[in-house]
């Protein structure tokens, strides 16, 4: 997250290194590098995350995807609530432990899956999320986690329905 430092924006990590008046006295290249750390969409989704929370994982209409990146320590839980009759995702939420890019990727993913069929959401690619958030290459793993979390949530939902013998595909075949 970027914080205002005088007349310049300075990332918190740079502020800790350079001191509280870092925005005033930092070398221009260093302050500018801090200001470019996150795109405004990442900052927006970090400061105002959409759909934070969780559903009951034992609810048969909820699919839960829990994924992590051992290299950086990010952990993402994304859940979907599916309408039994239509197979459409009616709600989504997330909880993420990670950097601003991971939180923003989760937030965007929950917005994008709402109102869509499960067949549609499994086609959401990390490259689309990364492009939307203007993630730099070093942060692409965050969008990969979001893609993996969506797929894991759908898989969890489908496995619950298979156990109950009442998947949306079976209902459509019966109709």
CORMODA-V134130 format. One record per run of one state. SS is the DSSP state (alpha for helix, beta for strand, coil for the rest). FROM is the first residue (numbers start at 1). LEN is the number of residues. If there is no record, write none. Layout:
# CORMODA-V134130
[[SS & FROM & LEN] [SS & FROM & LEN]]
This chain:
# CORMODA-V134130
[[coil & 1 & 1] [beta & 2 & 4] [coil & 6 & 2] [beta & 8 & 4] [alpha & 12 & 7] [coil & 19 & 3] [alpha & 22 & 4] [coil & 26 & 2] [alpha & 28 & 8] [coil & 36 & 4] [alpha & 40 & 8] [coil & 48 & 4] [beta & 52 & 1] [coil & 53 & 9] [beta & 62 & 8] [coil & 70 & 4] [beta & 74 & 9] [coil & 83 & 5] [beta & 88 & 10] [coil & 98 & 2] [alpha & 100 & 14] [coil & 114 & 3] [beta & 117 & 1] [alpha & 118 & 4] [coil & 122 & 4] [alpha & 126 & 8] [coil & 134 & 3] [alpha & 137 & 28] [coil & 165 & 3] [alpha & 168 & 7] [coil & 175 & 1]]
